[in-house]
Amino acid sequence: MLWLLADKDPMTEVLPEALFRLWPTHLYFTNHMLMALVAAILMLLIFPPLFRKASSDAPSGLRNFFESLLEFTRDQVFRPALGENTDRFLPFLWTLTFFILFCNVMGQIPLDNAITLVDHKEHHFNVTATGALQTTGALALCAFVVIHVAGLRQLARHLMQGTYGKHPEDHPPGELVTSDSHFRHEHAGHGMSPVKAWALAPLLYLWNFAPHPFRPEPGQTKLLWVADIFMWGFLLVLELIGALIKPFALMIRLFANMIAGHIVLGALIFLIPLTSGLLIQLGLGMPITIMSLLIRFLELFVAFLQTYIFVFLTTMFIAMAVAPEH
């Protein structure tokens, strides 16, 4: 109960606390920045030593734990959506996964509360880094850039290979096509130079960003282009708004879910000292303590769940950007 009572103000998990000023600027290094930095340092200390050398032996200990997480995310989350493009995005997606996971989990360890019990001074350095909009906003911005840069790069590759507008489903009857890469290799034509491809890619990316519901088929009247372009412009506005809403939703979802448990926990514990009388405090404190412990376990589950959701949605958005039919 004393451990939980050390965290008295639920807003300390939301509002950043300046630790020191970043000289010579007027910017301040906050507790959320500190925990994000600790998460990054832990990743550098854990993963390079564990996976520096390939081993044919069965993994054990810490390597077995992280390797199982790596394989699960690669085979069950990334590969079903990205297919043959999986390996291209593994470094980014794995880094994103474990950075968010480390930030989420470290925020569940009440180290500053334990120190408060010893020196009787309030400390708020051990917060959830993803409980700050600055952190989740930066992660969402990184995802936004990777999504659309990946789409532009994929389009430019098709232009340079001469396979733009050609899909595996367009192959002649009876021809065996094992993969999209096999199709591109077999049907590669005279592609553009890299300079022309990258100059044209943004225009084509924007042109394909919204559907063309009235695009005339061969043999149809060209007047359908008027209705098609009008409807395309309307849908393009909606698609561009949706492209901005996607990272915004990623930012708010992760932020809100990571601070919700802390606020509920702090609000419950704050009820104990407000009650008058020792017997009333004991009678109220015991069920609140039990409930608080259950919330701690729920928060730990949410830490893993929100990591999965953020990375899963990012993977789906990347897959939509690099899909040839998009």
C-alpha positions as CSV (number, residue, x, y, z in Angstrom):
1,M,0.0,0.0,0.0
2,L,2.9,2.4,0.8
3,W,4.4,1.7,-2.5
4,L,1.2,2.7,-4.3
5,L,0.6,5.7,-2.0
6,A,3.9,7.2,-3.2
7,D,2.2,8.1,-6.5
8,K,-0.2,10.8,-5.3
9,D,-0.8,13.0,-8.3
10,P,-2.1,11.3,-11.4
11,M,-1.2,14.3,-13.6
12,T,2.5,13.7,-13.1
13,E,2.2,10.9,-15.6
14,V,0.9,13.3,-18.2
15,L,2.6,16.6,-17.8
16,P,6.3,16.7,-18.6
17,E,8.8,17.8,-15.9
18,A,11.9,19.7,-16.9
19,L,15.1,18.1,-15.5
20,F,17.6,20.6,-16.9
21,R,18.0,23.1,-19.7
22,L,19.8,22.2,-22.9
23,W,22.5,24.8,-23.0
24,P,22.8,27.2,-24.9
25,T,19.2,26.8,-26.1
26,H,16.0,27.6,-24.2
27,L,14.8,24.0,-24.6
28,Y,14.5,21.7,-21.6
29,F,15.3,18.0,-21.2
30,T,12.2,16.4,-19.7
31,N,11.5,13.2,-17.8
32,H,9.7,11.8,-20.9
33,M,12.9,12.5,-23.0
34,L,15.0,10.8,-20.4
35,M,12.9,7.6,-20.5
36,A,12.9,7.6,-24.3
37,L,16.7,7.9,-24.2
38,V,17.0,5.1,-21.7
39,A,14.8,2.9,-23.9
40,A,17.1,3.6,-26.9
41,I,20.3,2.9,-24.9
42,L,18.8,-0.4,-23.6
43,M,18.2,-1.5,-27.2
44,L,21.8,-0.7,-28.1
45,L,23.0,-2.6,-25.1
46,I,20.8,-5.7,-25.6
47,F,20.4,-6.4,-29.3
48,P,23.9,-6.0,-30.8
49,P,25.6,-8.3,-28.2
50,L,22.8,-10.9,-28.5
51,F,22.7,-11.1,-32.2
52,R,26.1,-10.1,-33.3
53,K,27.0,-13.7,-34.3
54,A,24.8,-16.2,-35.9
55,S,24.4,-19.5,-33.9
56,S,23.2,-22.9,-35.1
57,D,22.5,-23.9,-31.5
58,A,19.1,-23.6,-29.9
59,P,18.7,-20.2,-28.3
60,S,18.3,-19.9,-24.6
61,G,17.8,-17.3,-22.0
62,L,17.4,-13.7,-23.1
63,R,18.3,-14.5,-26.7
64,N,15.5,-17.1,-26.8
65,F,13.0,-14.5,-25.5
66,F,13.8,-11.8,-27.9
67,E,14.3,-14.2,-30.8
68,S,10.8,-15.5,-30.3
69,L,9.4,-12.0,-30.3
70,L,11.4,-11.2,-33.5
71,E,10.1,-14.3,-35.3
72,F,6.5,-13.8,-34.2
73,T,6.4,-10.2,-35.4
74,R,8.2,-11.1,-38.7
75,D,6.1,-14.2,-39.6
76,Q,2.7,-13.3,-38.0
77,V,2.5,-9.5,-38.3
78,F,4.8,-8.2,-41.1
79,R,5.1,-11.0,-43.7
80,P,1.3,-11.6,-44.2
81,A,0.9,-7.9,-45.1
82,L,4.1,-7.1,-46.8
83,G,4.9,-10.4,-48.5
84,E,8.2,-10.2,-50.5
85,N,8.7,-6.6,-49.3
86,T,9.1,-7.8,-45.7
87,D,12.8,-7.8,-45.5
88,R,13.1,-4.3,-46.8
89,F,11.1,-2.9,-43.8
90,L,12.2,-5.3,-41.1
91,P,14.9,-2.9,-39.6
92,F,12.4,-0.1,-39.3
93,L,9.5,-2.2,-38.0
94,W,11.6,-4.1,-35.5
95,T,13.2,-0.9,-34.2
96,L,9.7,0.7,-33.9
97,T,8.3,-2.4,-32.1
98,F,11.0,-2.7,-29.4
99,F,11.4,1.0,-28.8
100,I,7.7,1.4,-28.1
101,L,7.6,-1.8,-26.1
102,F,10.6,-0.7,-23.9
103,C,9.0,2.7,-23.3
104,N,5.7,1.2,-22.4
105,V,7.1,-1.5,-20.1
106,M,9.6,0.8,-18.3
107,G,6.7,3.1,-17.4
108,Q,5.1,0.4,-15.4
109,I,8.1,0.0,-13.0
110,P,7.6,2.5,-10.1
111,L,11.3,3.1,-9.4
112,D,10.8,6.8,-8.5
113,N,8.0,5.7,-6.1
114,A,10.4,3.4,-4.4
115,I,13.0,6.2,-4.0
116,T,10.3,8.5,-2.7
117,L,9.6,6.0,0.1
118,V,13.3,6.1,1.1
119,D,14.1,9.9,0.9
120,H,10.6,11.2,1.4
121,K,10.9,13.5,-1.7
122,E,8.8,13.4,-4.8
123,H,10.5,12.1,-7.9
124,H,8.9,11.9,-11.3
125,F,11.7,10.8,-13.6
126,N,10.3,7.3,-14.2
127,V,7.3,8.0,-16.4
128,T,6.0,6.3,-19.5
129,A,7.8,8.0,-22.5
130,T,4.9,7.1,-24.8
131,G,2.6,8.9,-22.3
132,A,3.7,12.2,-23.9
133,L,2.3,13.5,-27.2
134,Q,5.7,14.6,-28.2
135,T,7.0,11.0,-28.2
136,T,4.0,9.4,-29.9
137,G,3.8,12.3,-32.3
138,A,7.4,11.7,-33.3
139,L,6.8,8.0,-33.8
140,A,3.7,8.7,-35.9
141,L,5.7,11.2,-38.0
142,C,8.4,8.6,-38.6
143,A,5.7,6.1,-39.7
144,F,4.1,8.7,-42.0
145,V,7.4,9.5,-43.7
146,V,8.3,5.8,-44.2
147,I,4.8,5.0,-45.5
148,H,4.8,7.5,-48.3
149,V,8.5,7.4,-49.1
150,A,8.1,3.6,-49.5
151,G,5.2,4.2,-51.8
152,L,7.2,6.7,-53.9
153,R,10.2,4.4,-54.0
154,Q,8.1,1.4,-55.1
155,L,6.5,3.5,-57.9
156,A,9.9,4.8,-59.0
157,R,11.3,1.2,-59.1
158,H,8.4,0.1,-61.4
159,L,9.1,3.1,-63.7
160,M,12.8,2.3,-63.9
161,Q,12.1,-1.4,-64.5
162,G,9.4,-0.6,-67.1
163,T,6.8,-2.6,-65.3
164,Y,4.5,0.3,-64.2
165,G,0.9,-0.6,-64.8
166,K,1.6,-4.3,-65.2
167,H,0.4,-6.8,-62.6
168,P,0.7,-10.5,-62.1
169,E,-3.0,-10.9,-62.7
170,D,-2.5,-9.5,-66.2
171,H,-0.3,-12.4,-67.4
172,P,-1.5,-14.6,-70.3
173,P,-3.6,-17.7,-69.6
174,G,-1.5,-20.8,-68.8
175,E,1.6,-18.8,-67.8
176,L,2.9,-19.7,-64.3
177,V,3.7,-16.7,-62.2
178,T,5.2,-17.5,-58.8
179,S,5.6,-14.0,-57.3
180,D,5.4,-10.3,-58.1
181,S,9.2,-10.1,-58.3
182,H,9.2,-13.0,-60.9
183,F,6.5,-11.3,-62.9
184,R,8.5,-8.0,-62.9
185,H,11.6,-9.8,-64.0
186,E,9.9,-11.7,-66.8
187,H,7.9,-8.7,-68.1
188,A,10.4,-5.9,-67.6
189,G,10.5,-3.5,-70.5
190,H,12.4,-0.4,-71.3
191,G,12.4,1.6,-68.1
192,M,13.1,5.2,-67.4
193,S,16.3,6.7,-66.1
194,P,16.4,7.2,-62.4
195,V,16.1,11.0,-62.7
196,K,13.0,10.8,-64.9
197,A,11.5,8.1,-62.7
198,W,11.9,10.0,-59.5
199,A,10.7,13.2,-61.2
200,L,7.5,11.5,-62.4
201,A,6.9,9.3,-59.3
202,P,5.3,12.0,-57.1
203,L,2.9,13.0,-59.8
204,L,1.9,9.4,-60.5
205,Y,1.7,8.7,-56.8
206,L,-0.7,11.6,-56.4
207,W,-2.7,10.5,-59.5
208,N,-3.1,7.0,-58.0
209,F,-3.7,8.2,-54.5
210,A,-7.5,8.4,-55.1
211,P,-9.6,5.9,-57.2
212,H,-10.8,6.7,-60.7
213,P,-14.4,5.4,-60.7
214,F,-15.3,6.7,-64.2
215,R,-12.1,6.1,-66.0
216,P,-13.1,5.1,-69.6
217,E,-12.3,1.6,-70.7
218,P,-11.0,1.0,-74.3
219,G,-13.8,1.7,-76.7
220,Q,-15.8,4.0,-74.3
221,T,-16.3,7.7,-74.9
222,K,-13.5,10.0,-73.7
223,L,-16.2,12.3,-72.1
224,L,-16.1,10.0,-69.1
225,W,-12.7,11.6,-68.2
226,V,-14.6,14.8,-67.2
227,A,-16.7,13.0,-64.7
228,D,-13.7,10.9,-63.6
229,I,-11.4,13.8,-63.0
230,F,-14.1,15.7,-61.1
231,M,-14.8,12.7,-58.9
232,W,-11.1,11.9,-58.5
233,G,-10.5,15.5,-57.2
234,F,-13.2,15.1,-54.6
235,L,-11.9,11.7,-53.5
236,L,-8.3,12.9,-53.5
237,V,-9.3,15.5,-50.9
238,L,-10.8,12.8,-48.7
239,E,-7.8,10.5,-49.2
240,L,-5.3,13.3,-48.3
241,I,-7.3,14.0,-45.2
242,G,-7.3,10.3,-44.4
243,A,-3.5,10.2,-44.9
244,L,-3.2,12.9,-42.2
245,I,-5.7,11.3,-39.9
246,K,-3.9,7.9,-39.9
247,P,-0.7,9.1,-38.2
248,F,-2.8,11.4,-35.9
249,A,-4.9,8.3,-34.9
250,L,-1.7,6.4,-34.2
251,M,-0.4,9.2,-32.0
252,I,-3.5,9.7,-30.0
253,R,-4.3,6.0,-29.6
254,L,-0.9,5.1,-28.1
255,F,-0.8,8.3,-26.0
256,A,-4.3,7.9,-24.5
257,N,-4.0,4.2,-23.7
258,M,-0.6,4.6,-22.0
259,I,-1.8,7.4,-19.7
260,A,-5.3,6.1,-19.0
261,G,-4.2,3.4,-16.6
262,H,-1.9,5.7,-14.7
263,I,-4.6,8.3,-14.3
264,V,-7.1,5.8,-13.0
265,L,-4.6,4.3,-10.7
266,G,-3.6,7.7,-9.3
267,A,-7.2,8.8,-8.9
268,L,-8.1,5.6,-6.9
269,I,-5.1,5.9,-4.6
270,F,-5.9,9.6,-4.0
271,L,-9.2,8.6,-2.5
272,I,-7.4,6.9,0.5
273,P,-5.9,10.0,2.2
274,L,-9.1,12.0,1.6
275,T,-11.1,9.7,3.8
276,S,-11.3,10.6,7.5
277,G,-10.6,8.1,10.3
278,L,-8.1,5.2,10.5
279,L,-10.8,2.5,10.2
280,I,-12.4,4.1,7.2
281,Q,-8.9,4.5,5.5
282,L,-8.1,0.8,6.2
283,G,-11.5,-0.4,5.0
284,L,-11.2,1.7,1.8
285,G,-7.5,1.2,1.3
286,M,-7.5,-2.6,1.2
287,P,-9.9,-3.0,-1.7
288,I,-8.3,0.0,-3.5
289,T,-4.8,-1.6,-3.1
290,I,-6.0,-4.9,-4.5
291,M,-7.7,-3.1,-7.4
292,S,-4.6,-1.0,-8.0
293,L,-2.5,-4.2,-8.3
294,L,-4.9,-5.6,-10.8
295,I,-4.7,-2.4,-12.8
296,R,-1.0,-2.7,-12.8
297,F,-1.3,-6.1,-14.4
298,L,-3.8,-4.7,-16.9
299,E,-1.4,-1.9,-17.7
300,L,1.3,-4.4,-18.4
301,F,-1.0,-6.2,-20.8
302,V,-1.9,-2.9,-22.5
303,A,1.8,-2.1,-22.9
304,F,2.2,-5.1,-25.1
305,L,-1.2,-4.7,-26.8
306,Q,-0.6,-1.1,-27.8
307,T,2.8,-1.9,-29.2
308,Y,1.2,-4.6,-31.3
309,I,-1.6,-2.3,-32.5
310,F,0.7,0.6,-33.4
311,V,3.2,-1.6,-35.4
312,F,0.4,-3.6,-37.0
313,L,-1.4,-0.6,-38.3
314,T,1.9,0.9,-39.5
315,T,2.6,-2.3,-41.3
316,M,-0.8,-2.3,-43.0
317,F,-0.3,1.4,-44.1
318,I,3.1,0.5,-45.6
319,A,1.6,-2.5,-47.4
320,M,-1.1,-0.3,-48.9
321,A,1.5,2.2,-50.1
322,V,3.8,-0.4,-51.8
323,A,1.0,-2.5,-53.3
324,P,1.1,-2.2,-57.1
325,E,-2.7,-1.9,-57.4
326,H,-2.8,1.1,-55.0
